[in-house]
Amino acid sequence: MKTSVILITMKVIIWVVFIGLCIKAGTVIFSGIISLVVNPTASEIPYFGLSLSGLLKLSSVHYVILWGIISAIMILKADIFYKLIQLFSNLDLNQPFNQKASDIITKISYLTVAIGVLSAIGSGYGQYLSEFHITVNYGWGTTEYLFMAGVIFVIAQVFKRGIEFQSDNELTI
């Protein structure tokens, strides 16, 4: 009883975070497009404390590259939570170690690595842009994502091993 309440609560929280991340990703993408096509002042995104207007004035190419990196990171974050929704929707407490759960956890680890790599690229690019006196105030979190990817990958390997043990037990019985 208590476990099912916790799982339902987690599903609700994951859905809320997923929706929030979709809104954030949409805001960044929409602001980027509007700033390039219609109004350059849209490059100011106060919601994130992010101002890329100086970068847009410097070079639209640099702006598009950095905007693309940030947009990709936002999309990947939302995708991770979509995968979590899939994981919790397919979770069977009677047989928690199943191939579908293992595959989803492995995909989450790959997405987290991708975020870590993109964050490293974005952080390096931001440092490069500082040579032009452009400051990019964005919390990249590179090491956190790479560490998290490692932890999630280990969990995926434990799940794979759990599947093997579970299938061995089913064959023995």
Phi and psi in degrees as a GROMACS rama.xvg file:
@    title "Ramachandran Plot"
@    xaxis  label "Phi"
@    yaxis  label "Psi"
@TYPE xy
-64.6699  -38.493  LYS-2
-64.5473  -40.4008  THR-3
-66.4414  -35.7763  SER-4
-65.7295  -41.6293  VAL-5
-63.5483  -42.8915  ILE-6
-64.9465  -40.7642  LEU-7
-64.7968  -42.6295  ILE-8
-61.4557  -42.4939  THR-9
-63.4899  -40.755  MET-10
-59.4595  -45.0385  LYS-11
-62.515  -45.7327  VAL-12
-61.9363  -43.6208  ILE-13
-63.6779  -40.9843  ILE-14
-62.0971  -42.8788  TRP-15
-62.7571  -45.4174  VAL-16
-64.6999  -41.4904  VAL-17
-59.1353  -47.3555  PHE-18
-62.4381  -42.9402  ILE-19
-60.7162  -42.0095  GLY-20
-68.4946  -34.9247  LEU-21
-64.743  -40.2473  CYS-22
-64.5028  -43.7936  ILE-23
-60.9157  -47.1629  LYS-24
-61.7237  -43.9751  ALA-25
-62.3136  -38.3422  GLY-26
-63.2676  -46.1011  THR-27
-64.4036  -46.1185  VAL-28
-64.4761  -47.8476  ILE-29
-63.2951  -44.4721  PHE-30
-62.0565  -40.1753  SER-31
-63.0518  -45.1886  GLY-32
-65.1305  -46.1999  ILE-33
-62.0859  -40.7875  ILE-34
-66.2066  -30.4625  SER-35
-81.9464  -36.2393  LEU-36
-96.6988  -42.395  VAL-37
-110.582  -59.296  VAL-38
-140.288  113.353  ASN-39
-61.0534  -20.165  PRO-40
-70.1988  -12.7955  THR-41
-69.8933  -8.91956  ALA-42
-73.1706  -7.67298  SER-43
-88.6705  116.763  GLU-44
-117.216  86.2794  ILE-45
-63.0827  -23.6399  PRO-46
-57.0135  -33.2277  TYR-47
-105.011  -5.35739  PHE-48
69.5019  27.3042  GLY-49
-111.404  123.484  LEU-50
-124.792  112.362  SER-51
-109.711  16.52  LEU-52
-65.4957  -38.9332  SER-53
-63.5736  -37.1054  GLY-54
-68.1284  -40.5588  LEU-55
-63.8694  -37.9577  LEU-56
-67.2069  -35.2378  LYS-57
-68.5419  -52.5003  LEU-58
-163.865  127.621  SER-59
-70.1529  -26.4481  SER-60
-66.7567  -48.402  VAL-61
-60.386  -40.0488  HIS-62
-61.4401  -47.4438  TYR-63
-63.9807  -39.5504  VAL-64
-62.7728  -50.7198  ILE-65
-67.2894  -41.7209  LEU-66
-60.6654  -40.07  TRP-67
-64.2084  -40.9596  GLY-68
-64.2376  -47.2973  ILE-69
-64.1276  -41.2511  ILE-70
-62.4026  -44.0103  SER-71
-62.5944  -41.0083  ALA-72
-62.0351  -44.1612  ILE-73
-61.9932  -42.6345  MET-74
-65.0041  -41.983  ILE-75
-65.9825  -37.5017  LEU-76
-61.3897  -45.1099  LYS-77
-63.153  -38.7078  ALA-78
-64.1999  -36.8742  ASP-79
-59.6363  -45.1548  ILE-80
-71.2526  -28.3396  PHE-81
-65.2267  -41.1753  TYR-82
-63.9168  -37.4042  LYS-83
-63.881  -38.0109  LEU-84
-61.3017  -44.1653  ILE-85
-60.9754  -42.8121  GLN-86
-61.8675  -48.5281  LEU-87
-69.4929  -28.759  PHE-88
-71.5312  -30.3324  SER-89
-100.307  7.41072  ASN-90
-73.2196  125.41  LEU-91
-120.038  110.522  ASP-92
-68.9039  -18.6424  LEU-93
-74.963  -33.3315  ASN-94
-137.208  78.3856  GLN-95
-69.5343  -27.1283  PRO-96
-91.0977  96.7206  PHE-97
-133.136  162.377  ASN-98
-62.9853  -38.9418  GLN-99
-62.8017  -44.9467  LYS-100
-63.2849  -41.6278  ALA-101
-62.2285  -43.0667  SER-102
-63.8868  -41.7116  ASP-103
-65.1072  -43.637  ILE-104
-64.2177  -39.1976  ILE-105
-63.1084  -43.2128  THR-106
-62.2222  -39.1226  LYS-107
-62.181  -39.7466  ILE-108
-65.3923  -38.6657  SER-109
-66.6669  -41.3412  TYR-110
-62.8255  -38.3249  LEU-111
-67.3243  -38.7823  THR-112
-62.1045  -42.9798  VAL-113
-60.7423  -41.4695  ALA-114
-63.3066  -43.2531  ILE-115
-60.9555  -42.645  GLY-116
-67.0363  -46.0971  VAL-117
-62.8898  -36.4836  LEU-118
-65.0378  -39.9567  SER-119
-64.3197  -42.5809  ALA-120
-63.6397  -46.2108  ILE-121
-62.8566  -41.2157  GLY-122
-64.3176  -45.0278  SER-123
-62.9426  -39.8125  GLY-124
-66.8796  -38.5121  TYR-125
-63.0289  -38.6175  GLY-126
-66.3693  -39.2384  GLN-127
-61.1729  -42.1238  TYR-128
-67.9946  -21.9706  LEU-129
-65.0901  -21.815  SER-130
-64.2483  -23.5484  GLU-131
-98.1951  13.1704  PHE-132
63.7923  34.2029  HIS-133
-107.959  123.812  ILE-134
-103.497  127.963  THR-135
-109.681  105.844  VAL-136
-92.4998  82.5334  ASN-137
-136.236  129.192  TYR-138
-77.5212  97.3993  GLY-139
-70.8363  -42.3422  TRP-140
63.7899  36.0248  GLY-141
-57.4415  -54.2413  THR-142
-64.8304  -35.2162  THR-143
-63.7053  -43.1971  GLU-144
-68.4814  -39.3833  TYR-145
-67.5697  -38.7297  LEU-146
-65.0343  -45.0343  PHE-147
-61.5326  -38.6523  MET-148
-61.2347  -41.3687  ALA-149
-62.8261  -44.0368  GLY-150
-63.7413  -44.3898  VAL-151
-66.227  -36.0642  ILE-152
-64.1696  -40.3754  PHE-153
-62.9568  -42.1453  VAL-154
-61.617  -40.1728  ILE-155
-61.8329  -39.5419  ALA-156
-67.2416  -37.6453  GLN-157
-63.0002  -41.0821  VAL-158
-62.0896  -42.4464  PHE-159
-60.9464  -41.6971  LYS-160
-67.7595  -37.0487  ARG-161
-63.122  -36.776  GLY-162
-63.3074  -42.232  ILE-163
-62.5707  -45.8038  GLU-164
-63.4652  -42.4225  PHE-165
-63.9931  -41.9174  GLN-166
-70.2252  -34.4808  SER-167
-63.6838  -40.9674  ASP-168
-65.0612  -38.7659  ASN-169
-66.612  -35.3402  GLU-170
-71.7798  -33.6444  LEU-171
-71.7214  -37.5942  THR-172
